[in-house]
Amino acid sequence: MVRKNTVTFNEMMNEIKQYIKHKENIDLIETAYYFAEKNHSGQFRKSGEPYIIHAIQVGYILALLRTGPKTIAAGLLHDVVEDCDVTIDVIKDMFGEEVASLVESVTKIGALKFKDEKEYLASNHRKIFIAMAKDVRVILIKLSDRLHNMRTLQYMPLEKQKKIASETLEVYAPIAHRLGISDIKNELEDLSFQYLNKEKYYEIAKLVEKRKAERDEQVQNMIAEISNLLDEHNIKYRIFGRSKHLYSIYKKMVTKNKRFEEILDLLAIRIVTDEDPVCYEILGYIHAKYRPIPGRFKDYIAMPKVNMYQSLHTTIVAGDGNIFEVQIRTEAMDEIAEQGIAAHWRYKENIHGGREVHQKEIEEQLHWFKDFSVMSDDVNDDALEYMNLLQKDIFEANVYVMTPKGKVIALPNGSTPIDFAYRVHTEVGHHTVGATINGVLMPLNTKLKTGDVVSIRTSKQSPGPSEDWIKIVKSAHARNKIRSFFQKQENEKRSLDIKKGQEMLIEELKRRNLDVVSYSEQKRIENIAGSLSFSSYNDLMYAIGVKQISLAAVIERLVKHKINIPLNNEELARMFNRQDRKHKVSQSGVRVEGVDTMKITLAACCNPVPGDEIVGYISTGQGVKVHRKDCPNIINEKQRLIHVEWDEHIEQKTYEVKLLLKSNDRNFLLSDIVTVVSQCKAGLQHVDSSVDEDRISATTKMTVVVENAEHLRSLIANLKKINSVRSVERVIQ
């Protein structure tokens, strides 16, 4: 992509008119521009430039991607709804349903506010992905918008520079990579790298510049040699050198622990020809003349990458000892390598086929995109869970296996045949009884490798997945489907237990010669459920059915409610032949009103401590599990929650809490963390600190021991004061 810092409206239109010719399409774009210019009048960016300049640059980037007139119009209008007094209905009336839909989708991304940054980012990104799944043009506009924002990031405050650059590197660059738009992906990565690690960025930039003249001469000499070789065989070709972008060099230096001088493909040459067979012919001539380095040959023509990238890669040693990476591909492959899905979507006038046709073609070309679309259609309200699913199953997928019919399925590293089965279809997963890998019957916990051909054996008589499968599967998609299966089973069992509780209550009422119709009336039972710490009729019936509460306690409350007279403890004791009991302090420090015998334990997922707001969850056969009220594992639970509270007679004890620290990597970081924990008089059960993939940030996981919520708040506040620590959060598993 040819980069210009700032283009004018006329320059943008000149680029557009190179491939869009019909007058009605040109008129649509020009009308959109003048509408945006009028509504953005008087608005300025941080750089001091009129706001309309940003809209023009977005339109120009979309033109370089050769998107259609409606996409460019939406790009020009993408901020008028959010920043100006313009409604979507106005856009629809002036520019049509399709343009309005694109503008609305781009506008909705980032429109909502959330209680914390983590939830905001997850929800924001989820909206990006769902919009992309429905219409990929939305993400082309959003990528163009982000690219120009990154080009002008120097005008933002330092803290915001780092925040935007980090988000770009974590979300937008990977999306561009997955869509195969390497031009945008490379520029986004380099710009983010510049703001996140200026020292390393300029260090590598100086090293590259220092060797530029020498490298250029070496590349030109090699191009001349290869050109003579191909001319001898009358092959049609284009040949040129290509430079490695700075973040890519940095990543190789970090991940492979190599010095700048050791990176092999700094000297790189690309050869572009007309047809697939000619690529292999050129490869043969080059290997015949130059010595190839073993293990460095990759055939991405026969086995394309998941972003549609195709090319032959080989690394050779020239006569002077210099090492070159050579890429060989066709013109069509080169276009897709640079612009990915945008090249596939390239606008051509007089070609029929609407958005739905293009979207279907993309799903056929990008194997992962169809899975992505299905996952996005099947979303729930938990943005963090959705983002985790996409991150693990889509963006970190690096194992590519095939069905017997040759369909490629991308899975996370370490995936098993069970993961594969659930990706094929949920019912295939539920009824899996065995699997063959490359024609050989293998255990279901076998880790799959790229290139494996997997066939799943199913049985209609299968009772369903095993609970052990949750520990075996790697993909969040499979894990969620297995959990849903058991949740459905548990709901069915719960219904039976509720019915059993109803029958037990009626039998006990009959045994006591009480009026069954009056005392078993649902409304009356609902009236006393709260006093027994149950939120509904069904919760109380369930507790009776699984014997988590005695029938005597229930009927005691029913009788009290029936006669509507406050009875003293002696009268109640005589009525039900009970004896006064001394208050028992629960080992967990939590009590349930009216129930002393129930097993109560603290949930390990959210580790509540005294002072946290808590709620009880009635679990099958395990009594009451006490969770923090904001624990995502019970946030959507409606029927099985009961009121619990911290025991006022609680003995002095300590509680384990898991924390996650995000920071910039530096020397003595771990030492400072341990010192602060000690100074706050907290215990340290476990600590594990590791450098993140970007080699800039660090993640520290720790288990601390505190007395209560106030003690924990004090500890977290002091940890946040440590130099380079960006965030400290309690972990919920």
Disulfide bonds with the S-S distance in Angstrom:
none
